[in-house]
């Protein structure tokens, strides 16, 4: 994946231009910086999309910008039956969009009447609750079969460069994600879709203050190059850490398992309600206490954190008995050392 991204870059940047710092301002010919234009062409080619647009506001801004260009106030929107991701919920509320829920975990039970009359849908690729098991490609195909005219967008945050294909490559009309989660600069998001869709987004974001500058666009590309390999190593660390936790049978731990809880993480379940104490102790031992951008360039130390907000919405009791650990750039030895000592200090 890293090699293919570099190949795509070579199709749109010559050897001199890729070494530039990047241009600034609204170019009269393109309406945006020239290096941003080139970077967007790279993103479109890499993800097999017709067009791409870099926007401000990271993943949330990308979802918001896309919805504002394709949706109408008070329109119905199709969603998986699960707690809505909090920042997405804000946008739906602000636009007055009316959720229609279907359970993608049980496609055979989906009421076709619920799907047939809706013209807009959004599917989150990452898991929203512990029991989620739906296939993104199969879900898109199911909805499109019932309602071919529906516009489906996919939220790809946490899974870009971790899966072989994202929504726009699996039949969705558009995909969005945060490049900050791919080691890129703060606050940059990406929208992938057809020329008509991307043109509509750009029409709304024509002003100079809304532009992603060429400097940022190049930084985004260069940073993303390192993501596939880093995530592959991270995946191996998750596997090895869970194996060692189970093998060593650390006192105080009831179980540990791997979950695609947004990011691919380790969930540790304790015998007693000591989760909050363990998190407090872990910080003193070198663990990060909270995310920055969830796998951003700043997140180096392993993150010991509460289970996700959507998981807690589904089962609030997990706050007392379970934590999630994201290795970030660390190895299994450090994670197990911090975890063991934190449990001991929690009594």
C-alpha positions as CSV (number, residue, x, y, z in Angstrom):
1,X,0.0,0.0,0.0
2,X,2.9,2.3,0.8
3,X,4.5,1.5,-2.6
4,X,1.3,2.1,-4.5
5,X,0.8,5.5,-2.8
6,X,4.3,6.6,-3.8
7,X,3.5,5.4,-7.3
8,X,0.3,7.5,-7.4
9,X,2.3,10.5,-6.2
10,X,4.8,10.1,-9.1
11,X,1.9,10.3,-11.6
12,X,1.0,13.8,-10.5
13,X,4.3,15.3,-9.1
14,X,7.6,15.4,-10.9
15,X,10.8,15.0,-8.9
16,X,11.2,18.7,-8.4
17,X,7.6,19.6,-7.4
18,X,7.4,16.9,-4.7
19,X,10.4,18.5,-3.0
20,X,8.6,21.9,-2.9
21,X,7.1,23.2,0.3
22,X,3.8,24.0,-1.4
23,X,2.0,27.1,-2.6
24,X,-0.6,29.3,-0.9
25,X,-3.8,31.0,-1.9
26,X,-6.7,30.8,-4.3
27,X,-5.1,30.3,-7.7
28,X,-7.0,32.1,-10.4
29,X,-7.1,29.0,-12.8
30,X,-8.0,26.3,-10.2
31,X,-9.7,28.2,-7.4
32,X,-7.3,26.5,-4.9
33,X,-3.6,26.1,-4.5
34,X,-1.9,24.1,-7.3
35,X,-0.2,21.6,-4.9
36,X,-3.6,21.0,-3.3
37,X,-5.0,20.2,-6.8
38,X,-2.2,17.7,-7.4
39,X,-2.6,16.1,-3.9
40,X,-6.3,15.7,-4.4
41,X,-5.6,13.9,-7.7
42,X,-3.3,11.5,-5.9
43,X,-6.0,10.7,-3.3
44,X,-8.6,10.1,-6.0
45,X,-6.3,7.7,-7.9
46,X,-5.1,5.9,-4.8
47,X,-8.7,5.2,-3.6
48,X,-10.0,4.5,-7.1
49,X,-12.4,7.5,-6.9
50,X,-13.4,9.9,-9.7
51,X,-12.5,12.9,-7.6
52,X,-11.3,14.0,-4.2
53,X,-11.4,17.1,-2.1
54,X,-9.3,18.1,1.0
55,X,-11.3,20.1,3.5
56,X,-11.0,21.7,6.9
57,X,-12.4,20.2,10.1
58,X,-10.8,16.7,9.8
59,X,-13.3,13.8,9.6
60,X,-16.1,15.7,11.2
61,X,-15.6,18.6,8.8
62,X,-15.6,16.2,5.8
63,X,-18.9,14.6,6.9
64,X,-20.4,18.0,7.5
65,X,-19.2,19.5,4.2
66,X,-20.5,16.5,2.2
67,X,-23.9,16.4,3.9
68,X,-24.3,20.1,3.4
69,X,-23.7,19.7,-0.3
70,X,-26.0,16.6,-0.9
71,X,-28.6,16.7,1.8
72,X,-31.6,19.0,2.5
73,X,-32.9,20.1,5.9
74,X,-35.4,17.8,7.5
75,X,-34.5,15.0,5.1
76,X,-34.6,11.4,6.2
77,X,-31.2,9.6,6.5
78,X,-30.6,5.9,6.8
79,X,-28.3,4.7,9.6
80,X,-27.2,1.4,11.2
81,X,-29.1,0.7,14.4
82,X,-26.4,1.8,16.9
83,X,-25.5,4.9,18.9
84,X,-24.7,7.6,16.4
85,X,-21.0,8.8,16.5
86,X,-21.3,12.0,18.7
87,X,-19.8,14.5,16.2
88,X,-21.9,13.1,13.4
89,X,-25.0,13.4,15.6
90,X,-24.3,17.1,16.0
91,X,-24.4,17.6,12.2
92,X,-27.6,15.5,11.8
93,X,-29.2,17.6,14.6
94,X,-28.1,20.9,13.1
95,X,-29.4,20.0,9.7
96,X,-32.6,18.5,11.1
97,X,-31.9,15.2,9.4
98,X,-34.3,12.5,10.5
99,X,-32.7,9.1,11.3
100,X,-34.2,5.9,9.9
101,X,-32.5,2.9,11.6
102,X,-31.9,-0.5,10.1
103,X,-29.9,-3.4,11.7
104,X,-27.1,-4.2,9.3
105,X,-26.0,-7.0,11.5
106,X,-29.1,-8.9,10.4
107,X,-29.6,-8.1,6.7
108,X,-32.2,-10.8,6.3
109,X,-34.4,-8.9,8.8
110,X,-34.1,-5.5,7.2
111,X,-37.5,-4.0,6.4
112,X,-37.3,-3.1,2.7
113,X,-40.0,-0.4,3.2
114,X,-37.6,1.5,5.5
115,X,-35.0,1.6,2.8
116,X,-37.1,2.1,-0.3
117,X,-38.3,5.6,0.5
118,X,-35.0,7.1,1.8
119,X,-32.6,9.0,-0.6
120,X,-29.6,9.4,1.7
121,X,-27.7,7.0,4.0
122,X,-24.5,7.0,5.9
123,X,-22.6,3.9,7.1
124,X,-19.7,4.0,9.6
125,X,-17.1,1.5,8.5
126,X,-15.6,1.0,11.9
127,X,-17.6,-0.8,14.6
128,X,-20.0,1.2,16.6
129,X,-20.9,-1.4,19.3
130,X,-19.4,-4.6,20.5
131,X,-21.9,-6.9,18.7
132,X,-21.4,-5.3,15.3
133,X,-20.5,-7.8,12.6
134,X,-21.8,-6.3,9.4
135,X,-19.8,-6.3,6.1
136,X,-19.5,-2.8,4.6
137,X,-19.5,-4.1,1.0
138,X,-22.5,-6.4,1.6
139,X,-24.4,-3.7,3.4
140,X,-23.9,-1.2,0.5
141,X,-25.0,-3.9,-2.0
142,X,-28.1,-4.7,0.1
143,X,-29.2,-1.1,0.4
144,X,-28.5,-0.4,-3.3
145,X,-30.4,-3.5,-4.4
146,X,-33.5,-2.3,-2.5
147,X,-33.1,1.4,-3.5
148,X,-30.7,2.0,-6.4
149,X,-31.2,5.8,-6.3
150,X,-30.1,6.2,-2.7
151,X,-26.9,8.2,-2.0
152,X,-24.7,6.3,0.3
153,X,-21.7,7.9,2.1
154,X,-19.3,6.0,4.3
155,X,-17.4,7.3,7.3
156,X,-14.0,5.7,7.0
157,X,-12.4,7.1,10.1
158,X,-10.0,4.7,11.8
159,X,-9.9,2.2,8.9
160,X,-8.1,3.9,6.0
161,X,-4.8,2.1,5.3
162,X,-5.9,-0.8,7.5
163,X,-8.4,-2.4,5.1
164,X,-8.0,-3.4,1.4
165,X,-11.0,-1.3,0.3
166,X,-13.0,1.5,1.6
167,X,-16.6,2.4,0.9
168,X,-16.2,4.3,-2.3
169,X,-14.3,1.3,-3.7
170,X,-17.1,-1.0,-2.6
171,X,-20.0,0.8,-4.3
172,X,-20.7,3.8,-2.0
173,X,-21.3,7.1,-3.7
174,X,-18.8,8.9,-1.4
175,X,-16.4,8.3,1.4
176,X,-14.9,10.6,4.0
177,X,-12.1,10.4,6.5
178,X,-9.7,12.4,8.6
179,X,-6.1,12.6,7.4
180,X,-5.1,13.6,10.9
181,X,-5.6,9.9,11.8
182,X,-3.1,9.1,9.1
183,X,-0.3,11.2,10.7
184,X,-1.3,14.3,8.7
185,X,-1.5,17.9,9.9
186,X,-4.2,18.9,12.3
187,X,-7.7,19.4,11.0
188,X,-7.6,18.2,7.4
189,X,-10.2,15.8,6.1
190,X,-10.8,14.1,2.7
191,X,-13.9,13.6,0.7
192,X,-13.9,11.0,-2.2
193,X,-16.7,10.8,-4.7
194,X,-17.9,11.6,-8.2
195,X,-17.0,14.8,-10.0
196,X,-20.5,16.2,-9.5
197,X,-20.4,15.6,-5.8
198,X,-16.9,17.0,-5.3
199,X,-17.7,20.0,-7.4
200,X,-20.7,20.7,-5.2
201,X,-18.5,20.6,-2.1
202,X,-15.9,22.9,-3.7
203,X,-18.6,25.4,-4.6
204,X,-19.6,25.7,-0.9
205,X,-15.9,26.0,0.1
206,X,-14.7,28.5,-2.5
207,X,-13.3,31.2,-0.1
208,X,-9.7,31.6,0.7
209,X,-10.2,30.8,4.4
210,X,-11.9,27.5,3.5
211,X,-9.0,26.3,1.4
212,X,-6.5,23.6,2.4
213,X,-3.2,25.2,1.5
214,X,-0.6,23.5,-0.7
215,X,1.8,23.3,2.2
216,X,-0.8,21.3,4.2
217,X,-1.8,19.1,1.2
218,X,1.8,18.1,0.7
219,X,2.3,17.5,4.4
220,X,-0.8,15.3,4.3
221,X,0.5,13.2,1.5
222,X,4.0,12.8,2.9
223,X,2.7,11.8,6.3
224,X,0.2,9.2,5.0
225,X,3.0,7.3,3.3
226,X,4.2,6.0,6.7
227,X,0.7,5.0,7.8
228,X,0.3,1.5,6.2
229,X,3.5,0.1,7.6
230,X,3.0,1.7,11.0
231,X,-0.5,0.2,11.2
232,X,0.7,-3.2,10.1
233,X,3.2,-3.2,13.0
234,X,0.5,-2.0,15.3
235,X,-1.7,-4.9,14.3
236,X,1.0,-7.3,15.2
237,X,1.6,-5.7,18.6
238,X,-2.1,-6.0,19.4
239,X,-2.1,-9.7,18.5
240,X,1.0,-10.4,20.5
241,X,0.0,-8.4,23.5
242,X,-3.4,-10.3,23.8
243,X,-1.6,-13.6,23.4
244,X,0.9,-12.7,26.2
245,X,-1.9,-11.4,28.6
246,X,-3.8,-14.7,28.2
247,X,-0.7,-16.8,28.6
248,X,0.7,-15.0,31.7
249,X,-2.7,-14.9,33.4
250,X,-2.0,-11.6,35.0
251,X,-3.8,-11.4,38.4
252,X,-6.8,-9.1,38.3
253,X,-7.6,-9.6,34.7
254,X,-10.7,-11.6,33.8
255,X,-10.1,-11.6,30.1
256,X,-8.5,-9.7,27.2
257,X,-9.5,-9.7,23.6
258,X,-9.1,-7.8,20.3
259,X,-11.9,-5.6,19.1
260,X,-12.4,-3.2,16.2
261,X,-13.7,-0.6,18.5
262,X,-13.2,2.2,16.0
263,X,-9.4,1.5,16.0
264,X,-8.2,-2.1,16.4
265,X,-7.5,-2.2,20.1
266,X,-7.1,-4.4,23.1
267,X,-10.0,-4.6,25.5
268,X,-9.1,-5.7,29.0
269,X,-11.8,-6.8,31.4
270,X,-11.0,-6.8,35.1
271,X,-12.3,-9.1,37.9
272,X,-13.2,-6.1,40.0
273,X,-14.5,-2.5,39.2
274,X,-10.9,-1.1,39.1
275,X,-10.9,0.3,35.6
276,X,-10.7,4.0,36.6
277,X,-7.9,3.4,39.1
278,X,-5.9,1.5,36.6
279,X,-6.2,4.3,34.1
280,X,-5.1,6.8,36.7
281,X,-2.0,4.7,37.6
282,X,-1.1,4.0,34.0
283,X,-0.6,7.7,33.2
284,X,2.1,7.9,35.9
285,X,3.8,4.9,34.3
286,X,4.1,6.5,30.9
287,X,0.8,5.6,29.2
288,X,-1.1,8.3,27.3
289,X,-4.4,9.2,29.1
290,X,-6.4,10.3,26.1
291,X,-6.3,10.5,22.3
292,X,-5.2,13.5,20.3
293,X,-6.6,12.5,17.0
294,X,-6.8,8.8,17.5
295,X,-3.6,7.6,15.9
296,X,-2.3,11.1,15.0
297,X,1.4,12.0,14.6
298,X,1.5,13.0,18.2
299,X,0.4,9.7,19.7
300,X,3.6,7.7,20.4
301,X,3.0,6.2,23.9
302,X,0.5,3.4,24.3
303,X,-3.0,4.9,25.1
304,X,-4.8,3.5,28.2
305,X,-8.3,4.8,27.9
306,X,-12.0,4.2,28.7
307,X,-14.0,2.2,26.2
308,X,-15.5,4.2,23.4
309,X,-18.4,6.5,24.0
310,X,-20.6,4.5,21.6
311,X,-19.8,1.3,23.6
312,X,-20.6,3.1,26.8
313,X,-23.9,4.3,25.4
314,X,-24.7,0.7,24.7
315,X,-23.5,-0.6,28.2
316,X,-22.6,2.2,30.8
317,X,-21.3,-0.5,33.3
318,X,-18.2,-1.1,31.1
319,X,-16.7,2.1,32.5
320,X,-16.0,0.4,35.8
321,X,-14.7,-3.0,34.5
322,X,-13.1,-2.5,31.1
323,X,-10.5,-0.4,29.4
324,X,-9.1,-0.2,25.9
325,X,-5.5,-0.1,25.0
326,X,-4.1,1.2,21.7
327,X,-0.4,0.4,21.3
328,X,0.2,3.4,19.0
329,X,4.0,3.1,18.4
330,X,4.9,1.0,21.4
331,X,5.6,-2.7,21.8
332,X,3.9,-5.5,23.9
333,X,6.5,-5.5,26.7
334,X,5.9,-1.9,27.6
335,X,2.1,-2.4,27.5
336,X,2.1,-5.4,29.8
337,X,4.6,-3.8,32.2
338,X,2.3,-0.7,32.6
339,X,-0.8,-2.8,32.8
340,X,0.6,-5.2,35.5
341,X,1.9,-2.4,37.7
342,X,-1.3,-0.3,37.3
343,X,-3.4,-3.3,38.5
344,X,-1.0,-3.9,41.5
345,X,-1.2,-0.3,42.5
346,X,-5.0,-0.3,42.2
347,X,-5.1,-2.9,45.0
